[in-house]
Amino acid sequence: MVLQVKSNTAMYNVPRYGDIPNIFFADLLGTSESGEKNPIVGSWFRIEKGPESTPPTYSYDEVGVVIEGE
């Protein structure tokens, strides 16, 4: 399985998630073939202080790690 990895610069350029001003989301690495039976994706997800928000739900297995926060 071949992975595609973004550069360090791209890792810090995380776009907003939709129209929510304090949530940011971007895929950072992942399986390069779209037909892969069990693809792997690594994403950067950040929530900053702001209006109350609910993280999105996914139709696949996922795990989260809190780097900093309360």
CHARMM internal coordinates of N, CA and C (Angstrom, degrees):
IC EDIT
DIST 1 N 1 CA 1.4429
DIST 1 CA 1 C 1.5272
ANGL 1 N 1 CA 1 C 108.38
DIST 1 C 2 N 1.3185
ANGL 1 CA 1 C 2 N 117.35
DIHE 1 N 1 CA 1 C 2 N 123.68
DIST 2 N 2 CA 1.4572
ANGL 1 C 2 N 2 CA 122.98
DIHE 1 CA 1 C 2 N 2 CA -179.61
DIST 2 CA 2 C 1.5214
ANGL 2 N 2 CA 2 C 109.09
DIHE 1 C 2 N 2 CA 2 C -94.79
DIST 2 C 3 N 1.3452
ANGL 2 CA 2 C 3 N 116.13
DIHE 2 N 2 CA 2 C 3 N 134.34
DIST 3 N 3 CA 1.4619
ANGL 2 C 3 N 3 CA 120.80
DIHE 2 CA 2 C 3 N 3 CA 178.33
DIST 3 CA 3 C 1.5167
ANGL 3 N 3 CA 3 C 110.54
DIHE 2 C 3 N 3 CA 3 C -106.58
DIST 3 C 4 N 1.3106
ANGL 3 CA 3 C 4 N 115.63
DIHE 3 N 3 CA 3 C 4 N 146.69
DIST 4 N 4 CA 1.4571
ANGL 3 C 4 N 4 CA 121.86
DIHE 3 CA 3 C 4 N 4 CA 173.47
DIST 4 CA 4 C 1.5231
ANGL 4 N 4 CA 4 C 106.64
DIHE 3 C 4 N 4 CA 4 C -104.56
DIST 4 C 5 N 1.3359
ANGL 4 CA 4 C 5 N 117.60
DIHE 4 N 4 CA 4 C 5 N 128.68
DIST 5 N 5 CA 1.4627
ANGL 4 C 5 N 5 CA 122.35
DIHE 4 CA 4 C 5 N 5 CA -177.68
DIST 5 CA 5 C 1.5188
ANGL 5 N 5 CA 5 C 108.84
DIHE 4 C 5 N 5 CA 5 C -121.41
DIST 5 C 6 N 1.3287
ANGL 5 CA 5 C 6 N 116.98
DIHE 5 N 5 CA 5 C 6 N 135.37
DIST 6 N 6 CA 1.4589
ANGL 5 C 6 N 6 CA 121.23
DIHE 5 CA 5 C 6 N 6 CA 178.17
DIST 6 CA 6 C 1.5219
ANGL 6 N 6 CA 6 C 110.44
DIHE 5 C 6 N 6 CA 6 C -85.71
DIST 6 C 7 N 1.3125
ANGL 6 CA 6 C 7 N 116.45
DIHE 6 N 6 CA 6 C 7 N 159.31
DIST 7 N 7 CA 1.4649
ANGL 6 C 7 N 7 CA 122.04
DIHE 6 CA 6 C 7 N 7 CA -179.13
DIST 7 CA 7 C 1.5269
ANGL 7 N 7 CA 7 C 111.39
DIHE 6 C 7 N 7 CA 7 C -70.18
DIST 7 C 8 N 1.3356
ANGL 7 CA 7 C 8 N 116.09
DIHE 7 N 7 CA 7 C 8 N 165.30
DIST 8 N 8 CA 1.4625
ANGL 7 C 8 N 8 CA 120.66
DIHE 7 CA 7 C 8 N 8 CA 177.53
DIST 8 CA 8 C 1.5215
ANGL 8 N 8 CA 8 C 111.39
DIHE 7 C 8 N 8 CA 8 C -58.88
DIST 8 C 9 N 1.3177
ANGL 8 CA 8 C 9 N 117.57
DIHE 8 N 8 CA 8 C 9 N -37.55
DIST 9 N 9 CA 1.4581
ANGL 8 C 9 N 9 CA 120.91
DIHE 8 CA 8 C 9 N 9 CA 179.15
DIST 9 CA 9 C 1.5221
ANGL 9 N 9 CA 9 C 110.67
DIHE 8 C 9 N 9 CA 9 C -61.75
DIST 9 C 10 N 1.3166
ANGL 9 CA 9 C 10 N 117.81
DIHE 9 N 9 CA 9 C 10 N -44.16
DIST 10 N 10 CA 1.4648
ANGL 9 C 10 N 10 CA 121.91
DIHE 9 CA 9 C 10 N 10 CA -179.93
DIST 10 CA 10 C 1.5215
ANGL 10 N 10 CA 10 C 111.43
DIHE 9 C 10 N 10 CA 10 C -65.10
DIST 10 C 11 N 1.3343
ANGL 10 CA 10 C 11 N 117.09
DIHE 10 N 10 CA 10 C 11 N -29.35
DIST 11 N 11 CA 1.4628
ANGL 10 C 11 N 11 CA 120.31
DIHE 10 CA 10 C 11 N 11 CA -179.39
DIST 11 CA 11 C 1.5284
ANGL 11 N 11 CA 11 C 111.60
DIHE 10 C 11 N 11 CA 11 C -63.65
DIST 11 C 12 N 1.3219
ANGL 11 CA 11 C 12 N 117.78
DIHE 11 N 11 CA 11 C 12 N -29.74
DIST 12 N 12 CA 1.4624
ANGL 11 C 12 N 12 CA 120.59
DIHE 11 CA 11 C 12 N 12 CA -177.48
DIST 12 CA 12 C 1.5225
ANGL 12 N 12 CA 12 C 112.66
DIHE 11 C 12 N 12 CA 12 C -96.03
DIST 12 C 13 N 1.3083
ANGL 12 CA 12 C 13 N 118.08
DIHE 12 N 12 CA 12 C 13 N -5.32
DIST 13 N 13 CA 1.4545
ANGL 12 C 13 N 13 CA 122.68
DIHE 12 CA 12 C 13 N 13 CA 177.80
DIST 13 CA 13 C 1.5240
ANGL 13 N 13 CA 13 C 108.17
DIHE 12 C 13 N 13 CA 13 C -99.26
DIST 13 C 14 N 1.3160
ANGL 13 CA 13 C 14 N 116.53
DIHE 13 N 13 CA 13 C 14 N 71.05
DIST 14 N 14 CA 1.4602
ANGL 13 C 14 N 14 CA 122.13
DIHE 13 CA 13 C 14 N 14 CA -174.86
DIST 14 CA 14 C 1.5314
ANGL 14 N 14 CA 14 C 109.00
DIHE 13 C 14 N 14 CA 14 C -94.77
DIST 14 C 15 N 1.3353
ANGL 14 CA 14 C 15 N 118.20
DIHE 14 N 14 CA 14 C 15 N 118.73
DIST 15 N 15 CA 1.4641
ANGL 14 C 15 N 15 CA 120.89
DIHE 14 CA 14 C 15 N 15 CA -177.41
DIST 15 CA 15 C 1.5277
ANGL 15 N 15 CA 15 C 112.74
DIHE 14 C 15 N 15 CA 15 C -75.95
DIST 15 C 16 N 1.3085
ANGL 15 CA 15 C 16 N 115.29
DIHE 15 N 15 CA 15 C 16 N 160.91
DIST 16 N 16 CA 1.4686
ANGL 15 C 16 N 16 CA 121.04
DIHE 15 CA 15 C 16 N 16 CA 174.89
DIST 16 CA 16 C 1.5226
ANGL 16 N 16 CA 16 C 109.22
DIHE 15 C 16 N 16 CA 16 C -63.07
DIST 16 C 17 N 1.3156
ANGL 16 CA 16 C 17 N 114.69
DIHE 16 N 16 CA 16 C 17 N 150.48
DIST 17 N 17 CA 1.4632
ANGL 16 C 17 N 17 CA 121.21
DIHE 16 CA 16 C 17 N 17 CA 177.10
DIST 17 CA 17 C 1.5305
ANGL 17 N 17 CA 17 C 107.58
DIHE 16 C 17 N 17 CA 17 C -91.69
DIST 17 C 18 N 1.3045
ANGL 17 CA 17 C 18 N 116.88
DIHE 17 N 17 CA 17 C 18 N 101.80
DIST 18 N 18 CA 1.4651
ANGL 17 C 18 N 18 CA 121.27
DIHE 17 CA 17 C 18 N 18 CA -178.51
DIST 18 CA 18 C 1.5180
ANGL 18 N 18 CA 18 C 111.43
DIHE 17 C 18 N 18 CA 18 C 63.94
DIST 18 C 19 N 1.3145
ANGL 18 CA 18 C 19 N 116.13
DIHE 18 N 18 CA 18 C 19 N -137.90
DIST 19 N 19 CA 1.4654
ANGL 18 C 19 N 19 CA 121.66
DIHE 18 CA 18 C 19 N 19 CA -178.94
DIST 19 CA 19 C 1.5214
ANGL 19 N 19 CA 19 C 112.37
DIHE 18 C 19 N 19 CA 19 C -98.51
DIST 19 C 20 N 1.3098
ANGL 19 CA 19 C 20 N 118.03
DIHE 19 N 19 CA 19 C 20 N 12.72
DIST 20 N 20 CA 1.4653
ANGL 19 C 20 N 20 CA 121.39
DIHE 19 CA 19 C 20 N 20 CA -177.90
DIST 20 CA 20 C 1.5278
ANGL 20 N 20 CA 20 C 108.17
DIHE 19 C 20 N 20 CA 20 C -86.00
DIST 20 C 21 N 1.3324
ANGL 20 CA 20 C 21 N 118.38
DIHE 20 N 20 CA 20 C 21 N 117.84
DIST 21 N 21 CA 1.4713
ANGL 20 C 21 N 21 CA 120.77
DIHE 20 CA 20 C 21 N 21 CA -170.92
DIST 21 CA 21 C 1.5231
ANGL 21 N 21 CA 21 C 115.97
DIHE 20 C 21 N 21 CA 21 C -69.83
DIST 21 C 22 N 1.3255
ANGL 21 CA 21 C 22 N 118.79
DIHE 21 N 21 CA 21 C 22 N -20.54
DIST 22 N 22 CA 1.4639
ANGL 21 C 22 N 22 CA 120.13
DIHE 21 CA 21 C 22 N 22 CA -174.70
DIST 22 CA 22 C 1.5308
ANGL 22 N 22 CA 22 C 113.89
DIHE 21 C 22 N 22 CA 22 C -113.32
DIST 22 C 23 N 1.3277
ANGL 22 CA 22 C 23 N 118.20
DIHE 22 N 22 CA 22 C 23 N 12.08
DIST 23 N 23 CA 1.4675
ANGL 22 C 23 N 23 CA 121.73
DIHE 22 CA 22 C 23 N 23 CA 178.57
DIST 23 CA 23 C 1.5289
ANGL 23 N 23 CA 23 C 108.89
DIHE 22 C 23 N 23 CA 23 C -120.88
DIST 23 C 24 N 1.3424
ANGL 23 CA 23 C 24 N 115.42
DIHE 23 N 23 CA 23 C 24 N 132.99
DIST 24 N 24 CA 1.4623
ANGL 23 C 24 N 24 CA 122.43
DIHE 23 CA 23 C 24 N 24 CA -177.64
DIST 24 CA 24 C 1.5281
ANGL 24 N 24 CA 24 C 108.66
DIHE 23 C 24 N 24 CA 24 C -127.48
DIST 24 C 25 N 1.3413
ANGL 24 CA 24 C 25 N 117.69
DIHE 24 N 24 CA 24 C 25 N 142.84
DIST 25 N 25 CA 1.4614
ANGL 24 C 25 N 25 CA 121.22
DIHE 24 CA 24 C 25 N 25 CA -174.83
DIST 25 CA 25 C 1.5249
ANGL 25 N 25 CA 25 C 110.24
DIHE 24 C 25 N 25 CA 25 C -153.93
DIST 25 C 26 N 1.3328
ANGL 25 CA 25 C 26 N 116.62
DIHE 25 N 25 CA 25 C 26 N 136.52
DIST 26 N 26 CA 1.4686
ANGL 25 C 26 N 26 CA 121.29
DIHE 25 CA 25 C 26 N 26 CA 174.69
DIST 26 CA 26 C 1.5233
ANGL 26 N 26 CA 26 C 109.77
DIHE 25 C 26 N 26 CA 26 C -160.61
DIST 26 C 27 N 1.3357
ANGL 26 CA 26 C 27 N 117.06
DIHE 26 N 26 CA 26 C 27 N 143.88
DIST 27 N 27 CA 1.4618
ANGL 26 C 27 N 27 CA 121.79
DIHE 26 CA 26 C 27 N 27 CA 172.39
DIST 27 CA 27 C 1.5217
ANGL 27 N 27 CA 27 C 108.28
DIHE 26 C 27 N 27 CA 27 C -76.88
DIST 27 C 28 N 1.3424
ANGL 27 CA 27 C 28 N 116.96
DIHE 27 N 27 CA 27 C 28 N 133.31
DIST 28 N 28 CA 1.4626
ANGL 27 C 28 N 28 CA 121.41
DIHE 27 CA 27 C 28 N 28 CA -178.94
DIST 28 CA 28 C 1.5169
ANGL 28 N 28 CA 28 C 113.02
DIHE 27 C 28 N 28 CA 28 C -106.68
DIST 28 C 29 N 1.3187
ANGL 28 CA 28 C 29 N 117.95
DIHE 28 N 28 CA 28 C 29 N -30.47
DIST 29 N 29 CA 1.4562
ANGL 28 C 29 N 29 CA 121.40
DIHE 28 CA 28 C 29 N 29 CA 177.05
DIST 29 CA 29 C 1.5096
ANGL 29 N 29 CA 29 C 107.88
DIHE 28 C 29 N 29 CA 29 C -151.29
DIST 29 C 30 N 1.3129
ANGL 29 CA 29 C 30 N 115.68
DIHE 29 N 29 CA 29 C 30 N 158.10
DIST 30 N 30 CA 1.4480
ANGL 29 C 30 N 30 CA 117.67
DIHE 29 CA 29 C 30 N 30 CA 179.48
DIST 30 CA 30 C 1.5110
ANGL 30 N 30 CA 30 C 113.03
DIHE 29 C 30 N 30 CA 30 C 179.35
DIST 30 C 31 N 1.3188
ANGL 30 CA 30 C 31 N 114.81
DIHE 30 N 30 CA 30 C 31 N 168.66
DIST 31 N 31 CA 1.4519
ANGL 30 C 31 N 31 CA 122.67
DIHE 30 CA 30 C 31 N 31 CA 177.78
DIST 31 CA 31 C 1.5243
ANGL 31 N 31 CA 31 C 108.55
DIHE 30 C 31 N 31 CA 31 C -62.66
DIST 31 C 32 N 1.3213
ANGL 31 CA 31 C 32 N 116.60
DIHE 31 N 31 CA 31 C 32 N 129.71
DIST 32 N 32 CA 1.4672
ANGL 31 C 32 N 32 CA 119.66
DIHE 31 CA 31 C 32 N 32 CA -175.24
DIST 32 CA 32 C 1.5259
ANGL 32 N 32 CA 32 C 113.64
DIHE 31 C 32 N 32 CA 32 C -80.28
DIST 32 C 33 N 1.3307
ANGL 32 CA 32 C 33 N 118.48
DIHE 32 N 32 CA 32 C 33 N -20.61
DIST 33 N 33 CA 1.4657
ANGL 32 C 33 N 33 CA 121.26
DIHE 32 CA 32 C 33 N 33 CA -179.27
DIST 33 CA 33 C 1.5258
ANGL 33 N 33 CA 33 C 109.89
DIHE 32 C 33 N 33 CA 33 C -93.25
DIST 33 C 34 N 1.3325
ANGL 33 CA 33 C 34 N 117.31
DIHE 33 N 33 CA 33 C 34 N 124.68
DIST 34 N 34 CA 1.4644
ANGL 33 C 34 N 34 CA 120.84
DIHE 33 CA 33 C 34 N 34 CA -176.41
DIST 34 CA 34 C 1.5274
ANGL 34 N 34 CA 34 C 113.33
DIHE 33 C 34 N 34 CA 34 C -71.13
DIST 34 C 35 N 1.3244
ANGL 34 CA 34 C 35 N 119.11
DIHE 34 N 34 CA 34 C 35 N -20.91
DIST 35 N 35 CA 1.4543
ANGL 34 C 35 N 35 CA 121.54
DIHE 34 CA 34 C 35 N 35 CA -178.63
DIST 35 CA 35 C 1.5214
ANGL 35 N 35 CA 35 C 114.19
DIHE 34 C 35 N 35 CA 35 C -91.16
DIST 35 C 36 N 1.3172
ANGL 35 CA 35 C 36 N 118.22
DIHE 35 N 35 CA 35 C 36 N 7.39
DIST 36 N 36 CA 1.4690
ANGL 35 C 36 N 36 CA 122.65
DIHE 35 CA 35 C 36 N 36 CA -178.12
DIST 36 CA 36 C 1.5268
ANGL 36 N 36 CA 36 C 110.33
DIHE 35 C 36 N 36 CA 36 C -59.59
DIST 36 C 37 N 1.3500
ANGL 36 CA 36 C 37 N 117.06
DIHE 36 N 36 CA 36 C 37 N 134.11
DIST 37 N 37 CA 1.4632
ANGL 36 C 37 N 37 CA 121.89
DIHE 36 CA 36 C 37 N 37 CA -177.83
DIST 37 CA 37 C 1.5283
ANGL 37 N 37 CA 37 C 111.73
DIHE 36 C 37 N 37 CA 37 C -65.03
DIST 37 C 38 N 1.3178
ANGL 37 CA 37 C 38 N 117.83
DIHE 37 N 37 CA 37 C 38 N -42.17
DIST 38 N 38 CA 1.4648
ANGL 37 C 38 N 38 CA 122.50
DIHE 37 CA 37 C 38 N 38 CA -179.55
DIST 38 CA 38 C 1.5291
ANGL 38 N 38 CA 38 C 109.45
DIHE 37 C 38 N 38 CA 38 C -127.33
DIST 38 C 39 N 1.3338
ANGL 38 CA 38 C 39 N 117.46
DIHE 38 N 38 CA 38 C 39 N 76.29
DIST 39 N 39 CA 1.4646
ANGL 38 C 39 N 39 CA 119.80
DIHE 38 CA 38 C 39 N 39 CA -177.18
DIST 39 CA 39 C 1.5280
ANGL 39 N 39 CA 39 C 112.00
DIHE 38 C 39 N 39 CA 39 C -67.75
DIST 39 C 40 N 1.3175
ANGL 39 CA 39 C 40 N 115.06
DIHE 39 N 39 CA 39 C 40 N 155.81
DIST 40 N 40 CA 1.4604
ANGL 39 C 40 N 40 CA 122.22
DIHE 39 CA 39 C 40 N 40 CA 177.13
DIST 40 CA 40 C 1.5231
ANGL 40 N 40 CA 40 C 107.58
DIHE 39 C 40 N 40 CA 40 C -119.07
DIST 40 C 41 N 1.3177
ANGL 40 CA 40 C 41 N 116.53
DIHE 40 N 40 CA 40 C 41 N 135.03
DIST 41 N 41 CA 1.4591
ANGL 40 C 41 N 41 CA 121.43
DIHE 40 CA 40 C 41 N 41 CA 177.37
DIST 41 CA 41 C 1.5192
ANGL 41 N 41 CA 41 C 108.41
DIHE 40 C 41 N 41 CA 41 C -137.88
DIST 41 C 42 N 1.3183
ANGL 41 CA 41 C 42 N 115.98
DIHE 41 N 41 CA 41 C 42 N 137.20
DIST 42 N 42 CA 1.4606
ANGL 41 C 42 N 42 CA 121.92
DIHE 41 CA 41 C 42 N 42 CA 173.37
DIST 42 CA 42 C 1.5193
ANGL 42 N 42 CA 42 C 108.03
DIHE 41 C 42 N 42 CA 42 C -117.00
DIST 42 C 43 N 1.3132
ANGL 42 CA 42 C 43 N 117.08
DIHE 42 N 42 CA 42 C 43 N 129.52
DIST 43 N 43 CA 1.4609
ANGL 42 C 43 N 43 CA 121.55
DIHE 42 CA 42 C 43 N 43 CA -175.30
DIST 43 CA 43 C 1.5191
ANGL 43 N 43 CA 43 C 111.20
DIHE 42 C 43 N 43 CA 43 C -125.91
DIST 43 C 44 N 1.3214
ANGL 43 CA 43 C 44 N 115.52
DIHE 43 N 43 CA 43 C 44 N 157.57
DIST 44 N 44 CA 1.4573
ANGL 43 C 44 N 44 CA 122.61
DIHE 43 CA 43 C 44 N 44 CA 172.90
DIST 44 CA 44 C 1.5178
ANGL 44 N 44 CA 44 C 106.11
DIHE 43 C 44 N 44 CA 44 C -107.32
DIST 44 C 45 N 1.3287
ANGL 44 CA 44 C 45 N 116.15
DIHE 44 N 44 CA 44 C 45 N 124.36
DIST 45 N 45 CA 1.4592
ANGL 44 C 45 N 45 CA 122.05
DIHE 44 CA 44 C 45 N 45 CA -178.54
DIST 45 CA 45 C 1.5123
ANGL 45 N 45 CA 45 C 107.06
DIHE 44 C 45 N 45 CA 45 C -129.59
DIST 45 C 46 N 1.3292
ANGL 45 CA 45 C 46 N 117.49
DIHE 45 N 45 CA 45 C 46 N 123.73
DIST 46 N 46 CA 1.4629
ANGL 45 C 46 N 46 CA 120.96
DIHE 45 CA 45 C 46 N 46 CA -177.45
DIST 46 CA 46 C 1.5239
ANGL 46 N 46 CA 46 C 109.31
DIHE 45 C 46 N 46 CA 46 C -131.53
DIST 46 C 47 N 1.3412
ANGL 46 CA 46 C 47 N 115.76
DIHE 46 N 46 CA 46 C 47 N 134.34
DIST 47 N 47 CA 1.4610
ANGL 46 C 47 N 47 CA 121.88
DIHE 46 CA 46 C 47 N 47 CA 173.10
DIST 47 CA 47 C 1.5189
ANGL 47 N 47 CA 47 C 106.96
DIHE 46 C 47 N 47 CA 47 C -117.61
DIST 47 C 48 N 1.3267
ANGL 47 CA 47 C 48 N 116.25
DIHE 47 N 47 CA 47 C 48 N 123.68
DIST 48 N 48 CA 1.4532
ANGL 47 C 48 N 48 CA 121.38
DIHE 47 CA 47 C 48 N 48 CA 176.36
DIST 48 CA 48 C 1.5245
ANGL 48 N 48 CA 48 C 108.95
DIHE 47 C 48 N 48 CA 48 C -101.74
DIST 48 C 49 N 1.3360
ANGL 48 CA 48 C 49 N 115.64
DIHE 48 N 48 CA 48 C 49 N 164.46
DIST 49 N 49 CA 1.4548
ANGL 48 C 49 N 49 CA 120.54
DIHE 48 CA 48 C 49 N 49 CA 178.38
DIST 49 CA 49 C 1.5218
ANGL 49 N 49 CA 49 C 108.79
DIHE 48 C 49 N 49 CA 49 C -58.02
DIST 49 C 50 N 1.3119
ANGL 49 CA 49 C 50 N 116.07
DIHE 49 N 49 CA 49 C 50 N 135.40
DIST 50 N 50 CA 1.4574
ANGL 49 C 50 N 50 CA 120.70
DIHE 49 CA 49 C 50 N 50 CA -178.33
DIST 50 CA 50 C 1.5122
ANGL 50 N 50 CA 50 C 109.80
DIHE 49 C 50 N 50 CA 50 C 171.89
DIST 50 C 51 N 1.3219
ANGL 50 CA 50 C 51 N 116.96
DIHE 50 N 50 CA 50 C 51 N -157.89
DIST 51 N 51 CA 1.4585
ANGL 50 C 51 N 51 CA 119.42
DIHE 50 CA 50 C 51 N 51 CA 179.39
DIST 51 CA 51 C 1.5333
ANGL 51 N 51 CA 51 C 110.79
DIHE 50 C 51 N 51 CA 51 C -62.42
DIST 51 C 52 N 1.3238
ANGL 51 CA 51 C 52 N 115.41
DIHE 51 N 51 CA 51 C 52 N 150.70
DIST 52 N 52 CA 1.4666
ANGL 51 C 52 N 52 CA 119.86
DIHE 51 CA 51 C 52 N 52 CA -179.84
DIST 52 CA 52 C 1.5238
ANGL 52 N 52 CA 52 C 109.76
DIHE 51 C 52 N 52 CA 52 C -57.84
DIST 52 C 53 N 1.3189
ANGL 52 CA 52 C 53 N 115.64
DIHE 52 N 52 CA 52 C 53 N 133.30
DIST 53 N 53 CA 1.4620
ANGL 52 C 53 N 53 CA 121.43
DIHE 52 CA 52 C 53 N 53 CA -177.84
DIST 53 CA 53 C 1.5195
ANGL 53 N 53 CA 53 C 109.98
DIHE 52 C 53 N 53 CA 53 C -136.82
DIST 53 C 54 N 1.3076
ANGL 53 CA 53 C 54 N 116.23
DIHE 53 N 53 CA 53 C 54 N 154.73
DIST 54 N 54 CA 1.4543
ANGL 53 C 54 N 54 CA 122.46
DIHE 53 CA 53 C 54 N 54 CA 175.79
DIST 54 CA 54 C 1.5224
ANGL 54 N 54 CA 54 C 108.10
DIHE 53 C 54 N 54 CA 54 C -114.81
DIST 54 C 55 N 1.3432
ANGL 54 CA 54 C 55 N 117.73
DIHE 54 N 54 CA 54 C 55 N 124.60
DIST 55 N 55 CA 1.4664
ANGL 54 C 55 N 55 CA 119.26
DIHE 54 CA 54 C 55 N 55 CA 177.66
DIST 55 CA 55 C 1.5294
ANGL 55 N 55 CA 55 C 110.57
DIHE 54 C 55 N 55 CA 55 C -58.97
DIST 55 C 56 N 1.3202
ANGL 55 CA 55 C 56 N 117.59
DIHE 55 N 55 CA 55 C 56 N 151.26
DIST 56 N 56 CA 1.4661
ANGL 55 C 56 N 56 CA 120.44
DIHE 55 CA 55 C 56 N 56 CA 179.69
DIST 56 CA 56 C 1.5272
ANGL 56 N 56 CA 56 C 111.42
DIHE 55 C 56 N 56 CA 56 C -67.24
DIST 56 C 57 N 1.3215
ANGL 56 CA 56 C 57 N 116.44
DIHE 56 N 56 CA 56 C 57 N 159.16
DIST 57 N 57 CA 1.4623
ANGL 56 C 57 N 57 CA 121.38
DIHE 56 CA 56 C 57 N 57 CA 173.41
DIST 57 CA 57 C 1.5254
ANGL 57 N 57 CA 57 C 107.70
DIHE 56 C 57 N 57 CA 57 C -104.80
DIST 57 C 58 N 1.3139
ANGL 57 CA 57 C 58 N 115.72
DIHE 57 N 57 CA 57 C 58 N 153.16
DIST 58 N 58 CA 1.4577
ANGL 57 C 58 N 58 CA 121.27
DIHE 57 CA 57 C 58 N 58 CA -175.24
DIST 58 CA 58 C 1.5228
ANGL 58 N 58 CA 58 C 110.22
DIHE 57 C 58 N 58 CA 58 C -122.38
DIST 58 C 59 N 1.3199
ANGL 58 CA 58 C 59 N 116.96
DIHE 58 N 58 CA 58 C 59 N 154.49
DIST 59 N 59 CA 1.4662
ANGL 58 C 59 N 59 CA 121.80
DIHE 58 CA 58 C 59 N 59 CA 179.28
DIST 59 CA 59 C 1.5254
ANGL 59 N 59 CA 59 C 111.16
DIHE 58 C 59 N 59 CA 59 C -91.89
DIST 59 C 60 N 1.3241
ANGL 59 CA 59 C 60 N 117.11
DIHE 59 N 59 CA 59 C 60 N 16.05
DIST 60 N 60 CA 1.4638
ANGL 59 C 60 N 60 CA 122.10
DIHE 59 CA 59 C 60 N 60 CA -178.15
DIST 60 CA 60 C 1.5238
ANGL 60 N 60 CA 60 C 109.12
DIHE 59 C 60 N 60 CA 60 C -140.08
DIST 60 C 61 N 1.3398
ANGL 60 CA 60 C 61 N 116.32
DIHE 60 N 60 CA 60 C 61 N 166.72
DIST 61 N 61 CA 1.4581
ANGL 60 C 61 N 61 CA 120.78
DIHE 60 CA 60 C 61 N 61 CA 178.68
DIST 61 CA 61 C 1.5193
ANGL 61 N 61 CA 61 C 109.56
DIHE 60 C 61 N 61 CA 61 C -64.53
DIST 61 C 62 N 1.3343
ANGL 61 CA 61 C 62 N 116.14
DIHE 61 N 61 CA 61 C 62 N 140.07
DIST 62 N 62 CA 1.4550
ANGL 61 C 62 N 62 CA 120.40
DIHE 61 CA 61 C 62 N 62 CA 177.37
DIST 62 CA 62 C 1.5202
ANGL 62 N 62 CA 62 C 109.03
DIHE 61 C 62 N 62 CA 62 C -151.65
DIST 62 C 63 N 1.3086
ANGL 62 CA 62 C 63 N 115.17
DIHE 62 N 62 CA 62 C 63 N 160.58
DIST 63 N 63 CA 1.4548
ANGL 62 C 63 N 63 CA 121.41
DIHE 62 CA 62 C 63 N 63 CA 178.84
DIST 63 CA 63 C 1.5212
ANGL 63 N 63 CA 63 C 107.38
DIHE 62 C 63 N 63 CA 63 C -138.84
DIST 63 C 64 N 1.3212
ANGL 63 CA 63 C 64 N 116.66
DIHE 63 N 63 CA 63 C 64 N 148.62
DIST 64 N 64 CA 1.4626
ANGL 63 C 64 N 64 CA 120.65
DIHE 63 CA 63 C 64 N 64 CA 178.40
DIST 64 CA 64 C 1.5167
ANGL 64 N 64 CA 64 C 110.41
DIHE 63 C 64 N 64 CA 64 C -125.43
DIST 64 C 65 N 1.3072
ANGL 64 CA 64 C 65 N 115.77
DIHE 64 N 64 CA 64 C 65 N 148.37
DIST 65 N 65 CA 1.4605
ANGL 64 C 65 N 65 CA 122.23
DIHE 64 CA 64 C 65 N 65 CA 177.33
DIST 65 CA 65 C 1.5212
ANGL 65 N 65 CA 65 C 107.10
DIHE 64 C 65 N 65 CA 65 C -127.70
DIST 65 C 66 N 1.3336
ANGL 65 CA 65 C 66 N 117.56
DIHE 65 N 65 CA 65 C 66 N 125.64
DIST 66 N 66 CA 1.4578
ANGL 65 C 66 N 66 CA 121.29
DIHE 65 CA 65 C 66 N 66 CA 177.39
DIST 66 CA 66 C 1.5193
ANGL 66 N 66 CA 66 C 107.75
DIHE 65 C 66 N 66 CA 66 C -86.04
DIST 66 C 67 N 1.3388
ANGL 66 CA 66 C 67 N 116.50
DIHE 66 N 66 CA 66 C 67 N 117.52
DIST 67 N 67 CA 1.4583
ANGL 66 C 67 N 67 CA 121.77
DIHE 66 CA 66 C 67 N 67 CA 179.89
DIST 67 CA 67 C 1.5154
ANGL 67 N 67 CA 67 C 109.85
DIHE 66 C 67 N 67 CA 67 C -84.55
DIST 67 C 68 N 1.3203
ANGL 67 CA 67 C 68 N 116.81
DIHE 67 N 67 CA 67 C 68 N -41.58
DIST 68 N 68 CA 1.4527
ANGL 67 C 68 N 68 CA 122.28
DIHE 67 CA 67 C 68 N 68 CA -178.96
DIST 68 CA 68 C 1.5182
ANGL 68 N 68 CA 68 C 107.11
DIHE 67 C 68 N 68 CA 68 C -153.48
DIST 68 C 69 N 1.3121
ANGL 68 CA 68 C 69 N 117.31
DIHE 68 N 68 CA 68 C 69 N 142.42
DIST 69 N 69 CA 1.4580
ANGL 68 C 69 N 69 CA 118.81
DIHE 68 CA 68 C 69 N 69 CA 177.56
DIST 69 CA 69 C 1.5065
ANGL 69 N 69 CA 69 C 112.13
DIHE 68 C 69 N 69 CA 69 C 151.06
DIST 69 C 70 N 1.3146
ANGL 69 CA 69 C 70 N 114.16
DIHE 69 N 69 CA 69 C 70 N -175.50
DIST 70 N 70 CA 1.4623
ANGL 69 C 70 N 70 CA 121.14
DIHE 69 CA 69 C 70 N 70 CA -179.29
DIST 70 CA 70 C 1.5057
ANGL 70 N 70 CA 70 C 109.89
DIHE 69 C 70 N 70 CA 70 C -121.21
END
COOR INIT
IC SEED 1 N 1 CA 1 C
IC BUILD
